[in-house]
Each structure stands twice: as structure tokens, then as C-alpha cells.
Amino acid sequence: MANDLPINPELEEIDGKIQDVFRALQNGFQKLDKIKDPNRQSKQLEELTGKMRECKRLIKEFDRELKDQESRNPPEVNKQLNEKKQTMIKELNSYVALRKTFQSNLGNKRVELFDMGAETSDAVAEENVKMASDMSNQELIDAGRKQMDETDQAIERSKMVVGQTIDVGIQTTANLKGQTEQMGRIVNELDTIHFSIKKASQLVKEIGRQVATDKCIMFFLFLMVCGVIAIIIVKVVHPNNKNIRDIPGLAPPAGRKLLSLEVLGN
């Protein structure tokens, strides 16, 4: 395409990716024709479907880029590019139709297995597996109803589990609320205790200061008493010592008292 039309590099790159996808789709469907296993065919179809989605996205991207470049391209170039886009769309649609054909053929060949429950043994499950084509309409209806009943039972069990989970959640919420309130009360009590301890510390400090003051007073009183006792002892030991003054309110020693009486008699 780059050799026939003067297009920009963006369109050329997108066109190259689209052509790569088309080649992959062609090779994939050729391989699919040779695969006999239904499971492998189904897996191969899924991969090809993914490639077709990618191709559709690239074609849309090609169209957007084409519209952006339309005003800068000659009319003849725009016409050829639009024709190229339509060719891509037709080729993609052909692969889509081919995929539907393979899906239809695969659906006619596939064996539908009905789930007999996890507790059913493999031997019993193998005995109950049948080809869909060999089952009558009534058997298919019965099997479908059984499958629906099992699904309803599973749904009911799920509802019970959800209900129990909700009840547990409500109970847990109530417990958390009670614990939160209890924590709040504990915090308030701790604040009260902290305040009481603070007041007690202040009271102890005040008492300590008062005790210290009382001790100082007692010490000075003790010193005064010791001084008085010392003076008394000195007066008793040295009664004639004139340097020691008499203590007010205290009688003089007996010797001095007698001397005073003799002087008065003479």
C-alpha cells in the first residue's frame, strides 16, 4: 500500500498491523480446520475472536486517522483510502462469518456435561454423563430442572451465609460500641486520677514547707534553751563572776544572797 498511495507514516503503520492480524486469522482458521478435539477447537476460536476484536479496533483507528488527514490529502487519495478501508471491513466480516460457522459445528459436536455435585464419586458421574444428542427432550428438561433446583439451593445457602455474616457484623458493631464507651469512661477516670495526684503533690509540697518552717523554729528554740541552761550552769559554778549578768526572773545564787543579807545587817 505504501508503494501505491502517498500516505502518512501513521496510516502506513496501522495498515501494516491490520495486515498482520489478517494473516494470523487466515493461518488460525486453517489450523482450526485440522483440529478434531472440541476443547482445543473452542480454545482456538477464543484466540481468533480476540484477534478479530483487535482488528476491529485497528480499523476504527485507521478510520479516525483517515478523517484527520482527509483535508490534507487529494480527493483521489481519500477515495482510494476509503475503498481500502471498506475492503478491510469486508475481509473482517468474512472471518466473523467463518467463526460463526465453526461455532455452530462445534456446538453440534460438543458433549454437555451436567454437574452432579462435588460429593458424587467419579464412577457415578461417569455413568450419568450422556451425549446431548442421545438425550430425549424430557431428559433434557429433567436435567435442566435438576440443575435449576441445585442452583436455587446454592442461592439459599448463600443467603443464609450472608444473613449470618450480617448478624455477626451487627453483634460486632454493638460490642465495639460498648468497648468504645468503656474506654471513654476509663479515660475520664484516668483524667480524674491524674488531677487528684497533681493536687496531692501540691499538698505534700505545702506540708513539706510547713514542716521545714516548724523545724527551723524548733531549732532556734532549742538553741535559746541551751543558751539559758549554759548561763545558769555558769552562774552556779562561778557565782562571784561579775561579767555574767543575772537572768531576769531567776533568783541569784545562794552565796550571793547570804552576802547581801550580811551587808544589810551591818
Secondary structure, 3 states (H helix, E strand, C coil): CCCCCCCCHHHHHHHHHHHHHHHHHHHHHHHHHHCCCHHHHHHHHHHHHHHHHHHHHHHHHHHHHHHHHHHHCCHHHHHHHHHHHHHHHHHHHHHHHHHHHHHHHHHHHCCCCCCCCCCCCHHHHHHHCCCHHHCCHHHHHHHHHHHHHHHHHHHHHHHHHHHHHHHHHHHHHHHHHHHHHHHHHHHHHHHHHHHHHHHHHHHHHHHHHHHHHHHHHHHHHHHHHHHHHHHHHHHHHCCCCCCCCCCCCCCCCHHHHHHHHHHHHC
